[in-house]
Amino acid sequence: MKQHIGVVQTIPDFQSELEVLAGRLQEGQPEIPSAILVQLFFSSDNLEWINQVTDAVLTVMPEAIVVGATTDGEIANGKTLTNSTVFSISVFAKTTLRVVADTCLPGEELALGEGLRDQLLKQEQQIAGVLFLATPLSINVSSLLDGLASEGINFPLFGGGAGDYAVMEHSLVIANRQTIDCGAVVVALISDDLVIKEYTYSGWMPLTREMTITATKNDRIATEIDGRPAYDVYSGYLGIENDQQFFLNSLEFPFLVKRDNELLGRTPMKATEDGGIHFIADVKPGDKFRIGYGDPKEIIAHAKHARDELGKFCPEAIFLYTCCCRRFLMQNDVEMETLPFEEVAPTAGFYTYGEFLGKGSHISHYNSTMLVVGMREGEPKQPMDCDVVSWAPEADLADKPDLYKNQHIRVVTQLIHFIETITAELEDRNRELMQLAVTDKLTGLFNRAKLDQVLDEEIVRHNRYGTEFCVIMADIDDFKMINDTFGHHKGDAALMAFSDILRQSIRANDTAGRWGGEEFLIVLPHTSVDAAAQTAEKIRALVASGDYGEVKTVTASFGVLAHKSGETVDDLLLRADMALYAAKRKGRNAVVCQ
């Protein structure tokens, strides 16, 4: 596999360069290719220019597969470029290619993904990997990826979303002479010999407290966050106005969403008139997130690690699909992330509106992420422990006489650390306060407020899913006599001893709390009344056999019952009291089921 990368200056010059390369290939230097993949990265969606560049390639190399995308910045030989057209020509020796491109309307993405999957899986030969390009401004690419992975794929899929230099209106993908503004392109790399290594990293760090998306629309618009208009998050935390500059002002502050053990960036496209936020990738009700910001020091450290790992892999070509927000964050220092890869292998790519990577039954749609893809045909041309020169950005900075160069990276990193520390301290304090708010001070069990909340949640769960639950109401017998005879300190000791027995006798998903005075309540989810009665009897026996020192004997009475459909919390508690009183009338130290 050989890689040729350059910038299209003029069509005649580009065509001449292609003719020289084509001549070498026809002469078998270095070898007759099995396939040629040309990737084109355009800064403009000018169709006349796109067609001229594409025609130049196909005229000189009619056997080539040509694909491409409009961008938010281009990468050639590891260097970040703007307002340019970059070409990457991959010449394969033992790999063949198959390109599939199709369009769809919004709402048809899942079906398009399934159709592309079916066409890929028809391929009888081994697929080493699939390059995927799409138009995230016009379609829900997350849904399309779900369709592609719906029956599982046994090869890696990788690629990026076409951009438009932060205009957020119109992006294109290209397949030979076809340009698509609402759809996707896939290229199957078919080979027993091609080896692909992928690497992703973010470098974005959480800044805020954790929040929850509570309502969405059309899979990509968050309408409510913690029950309030979603836009309030950006206006409240960052003072970002809902105007034409919303994307530029917010793109460096994505949502960092926890989902399926992954931390996914979600970059906003725009704010809607009714206070929603439209994202490039999907968002779901219940998604928990924090607003994040990029830490340049982390980004550079991740880039170094990725570079070193790829150095061991010894690729023949490297492709970078990196989120546009990284270029905005790193500014003039963005090549500290991209240029080191060129020392490993010829490197090309573009700044995206989304990065895609996955295998099996799940393909991730990332934002704010760097996706690095290395390829080679056959065994490494160098030993696997090839001597890769270690790149140390700290040394780069230290060797420069200009002490102000890269200063913004240091300042941003320090500010990120400061904000992280303050946020962690506030969250720790909030957790402590929340725990105090639901805890009985004497016994350490939950208090009545928490028990009320748990009961409400169990009734909601029952109404939605039909799950059963039980409650146990318990009361220490003759507690007033203990206080009057032995003093309040002995009464408190009895309450704490009783609470310890409750803690030791219930399951992890049960909830025990002090209802008031000497009265306690246990909530048991997914439990039959017979099982709840057994738990109550076990607690009763442990209490009756306990050692209470001077008090000698402590007993308790228990009322046990199962929640009935349609029953309110008040109705449930009234029946629990009646069962408890029945146990008292029975002579105390008893369990009564109702």
Sequence and secondary structure as in RCSB ss.txt:
>XXXX:A:sequence
MKQHIGVVQTIPDFQSELEVLAGRLQEGQPEIPSAILVQLFFSSDNLEWINQVTDAVLTVMPEAIVVGATTDGEI
ANGKTLTNSTVFSISVFAKTTLRVVADTCLPGEELALGEGLRDQLLKQEQQIAGVLFLATPLSINVSSLLDGLAS
EGINFPLFGGGAGDYAVMEHSLVIANRQTIDCGAVVVALISDDLVIKEYTYSGWMPLTREMTITATKNDRIATEI
DGRPAYDVYSGYLGIENDQQFFLNSLEFPFLVKRDNELLGRTPMKATEDGGIHFIADVKPGDKFRIGYGDPKEII
AHAKHARDELGKFCPEAIFLYTCCCRRFLMQNDVEMETLPFEEVAPTAGFYTYGEFLGKGSHISHYNSTMLVVGM
REGEPKQPMDCDVVSWAPEADLADKPDLYKNQHIRVVTQLIHFIETITAELEDRNRELMQLAVTDKLTGLFNRAK
LDQVLDEEIVRHNRYGTEFCVIMADIDDFKMINDTFGHHKGDAALMAFSDILRQSIRANDTAGRWGGEEFLIVLP
HTSVDAAAQTAEKIRALVASGDYGEVKTVTASFGVLAHKSGETVDDLLLRADMALYAAKRKGRNAVVCQ
>XXXX:A:secstr
 EEEEEE   HHHHHHHHHHHHHHHHTTSS   SEEEEEEEES   HHHHHHHHHHHHHH TT EEEEEE SSEE
ETTEEESS EEEEEEEESS EEEEEEEE  TT HHHHHHHHHHHHHT  S EEEEEEEE TTTS HHHHHHHHTT
T EEEEEEEEE   TT  S   EEETTEEESSEEEEEEEE SSEEEEEEEE  EEE S  EEEEEEETTTEEEEE
TTEETHHHHHHHH   SSTTHHHHHTTS EEEEETTEEEEE EEEE TTS EEESS   TT EEEEEEE HHHHH
HHHHHHHHHHHHH  SEEEEEEEHHHHHHHGGGTHHHHGGGGGTS EEEEEES EEEEEETEEEEESS EEEEEE
EESS SS TT       HHHHHHH S TTTTHHHHHHHHHHHHHHHHHHHHHHHHHHHHHHHTB TTT SB HHH
HHHHHHHHHHHHHHH   EEEEEEEETTHHHHHHHH HHHHHHHHHHHHHHHHHHS TT EEEEEETTEEEEEEE
T  HHHHHHHHHHHHHHHHT   GGG    EEEEEEE  TT  HHHHHHHHHHHHHHHHHTTSS EEE 
